[in-house]
Amino acid sequence: MPIWNGSCHCGAVRFRVEAEIEELTRCDCSLCRRKGALMAKVHESGLTIEAGEDQLTLYRWNTGVAQHWFCRTCGIYPFHRKRAAPDSYGVNVGCLEDFDVAAYPYRLADGLTMSVRPGGARPEWTGPREG
């Protein structure tokens, strides 16, 4: 199984990803659109924080289910706990050493209509709607 080392910009947060990555996504929700990261879905067993867990700061919004982690020193987003797949992380592949973005297909993920506050979430989405 492939292994990548990752870190925030300043190196305070370091982590390892061990996972088969099939595709990358770019979410269009209001937060992800602003941070602009390409993400890989990684099962929680495939992400290990090796240093700097105390340097991570948490941001939650909307339903409060997703957990977006940022380095409190440099502000870089390395990963988040996914709302639609709570047993997985979305890992910012820009934080991974020697990761070849061009080697993977990527798609736009529809996060915009996952919003439930205010209403308007797409009805076919069955993920958690409340924190």
C-alpha positions as CSV (number, residue, x, y, z in Angstrom):
1,M,0.0,0.0,0.0
2,P,1.4,3.5,-0.9
3,I,2.7,5.7,1.9
4,W,3.1,9.4,1.9
5,N,4.6,11.8,4.4
6,G,2.8,15.1,4.9
7,S,3.1,18.3,6.8
8,C,1.7,21.8,7.1
9,H,3.8,24.7,5.7
10,C,5.8,25.4,8.8
11,G,6.3,21.7,9.7
12,A,4.7,21.9,13.1
13,V,2.1,19.3,12.0
14,R,3.5,16.1,10.5
15,F,1.5,13.1,9.4
16,R,1.6,9.9,7.4
17,V,-1.0,8.6,4.9
18,E,-1.1,4.9,4.0
19,A,-3.9,4.4,1.5
20,E,-4.9,3.5,-2.0
21,I,-6.0,6.8,-3.5
22,E,-8.4,6.4,-6.4
23,E,-9.3,10.0,-7.2
24,L,-9.0,13.6,-6.0
25,T,-11.8,15.9,-5.3
26,R,-12.3,19.7,-5.2
27,C,-15.4,20.6,-3.1
28,D,-17.5,23.6,-4.1
29,C,-19.0,24.3,-0.6
30,S,-18.3,27.8,0.7
31,L,-15.3,26.8,2.9
32,C,-13.6,24.4,0.4
33,R,-14.1,26.8,-2.5
34,R,-12.1,29.4,-0.5
35,K,-9.3,27.1,0.6
36,G,-9.0,25.6,-2.9
37,A,-7.5,22.3,-1.9
38,L,-7.4,19.1,-3.8
39,M,-8.4,16.3,-1.5
40,A,-8.0,12.5,-1.3
41,K,-10.4,10.4,0.7
42,V,-8.5,8.3,3.2
43,H,-10.0,5.9,5.7
44,E,-9.3,7.0,9.3
45,S,-7.0,3.9,9.8
46,G,-4.8,5.3,7.0
47,L,-4.0,8.6,8.6
48,T,-1.4,8.9,11.4
49,I,-0.5,12.2,13.0
50,E,3.2,11.9,13.8
51,A,3.9,15.3,15.4
52,G,2.1,18.5,16.2
53,E,-1.4,17.3,17.2
54,D,-1.4,20.0,19.8
55,Q,-0.7,22.5,17.0
56,L,-4.0,21.7,15.2
57,T,-7.0,24.0,15.6
58,L,-10.5,22.9,14.7
59,Y,-13.1,24.7,12.7
60,R,-16.7,23.5,12.4
61,W,-19.6,25.2,10.7
62,N,-23.1,24.4,9.2
63,T,-24.1,21.1,10.9
64,G,-20.9,20.9,12.9
65,V,-20.3,17.3,11.8
66,A,-17.3,17.8,9.6
67,Q,-14.1,18.7,11.5
68,H,-11.7,20.9,9.5
69,W,-8.2,21.0,11.0
70,F,-5.7,23.8,10.5
71,C,-2.2,24.4,11.8
72,R,-2.4,27.2,14.4
73,T,1.0,28.5,13.4
74,C,1.0,28.7,9.6
75,G,-2.8,28.3,8.9
76,I,-2.5,25.5,6.4
77,Y,-5.3,23.0,6.2
78,P,-3.8,19.4,6.1
79,F,-7.0,17.4,6.5
80,H,-10.6,17.2,7.7
81,R,-12.9,14.6,9.1
82,K,-15.6,14.1,6.4
83,R,-19.3,14.8,7.0
84,A,-20.5,12.5,4.3
85,A,-18.1,9.7,5.3
86,P,-17.4,10.2,9.1
87,D,-15.0,7.2,9.1
88,S,-12.7,9.0,6.6
89,Y,-10.6,12.1,6.2
90,G,-10.3,14.4,3.3
91,V,-6.5,14.9,3.0
92,N,-5.1,18.0,1.3
93,V,-2.7,16.3,-1.2
94,G,-0.8,19.6,-1.5
95,C,0.6,18.7,1.9
96,L,2.0,15.3,0.8
97,E,5.6,15.0,-0.2
98,D,6.3,13.6,-3.7
99,F,2.6,13.3,-4.5
100,D,2.0,13.5,-8.3
101,V,-1.4,15.2,-8.6
102,A,-1.4,14.6,-12.4
103,A,-1.4,10.9,-11.9
104,Y,-4.9,10.9,-10.5
105,P,-8.3,11.7,-11.9
106,Y,-10.1,14.5,-10.2
107,R,-13.7,15.6,-9.9
108,L,-15.7,18.4,-8.5
109,A,-17.6,17.3,-5.4
110,D,-21.0,18.8,-4.8
111,G,-20.7,20.3,-1.3
112,L,-22.7,23.4,-2.0
113,T,-26.0,21.6,-1.9
114,M,-25.1,19.6,1.2
115,S,-25.8,22.7,3.3
116,V,-28.8,22.3,5.6
117,R,-28.5,25.6,7.4
118,P,-30.4,27.3,5.9
119,G,-32.4,24.5,4.2
120,G,-32.1,23.5,0.6
121,A,-29.9,20.3,0.8
122,R,-30.4,18.0,-2.1
123,P,-33.0,15.4,-1.0
124,E,-31.0,12.4,-2.3
125,W,-28.1,13.1,0.1
126,T,-28.5,10.7,3.0
127,G,-25.6,11.9,5.2
128,P,-25.9,13.3,8.7
129,R,-27.9,16.6,8.8
130,E,-27.3,17.6,12.4
131,G,-24.3,17.8,14.6
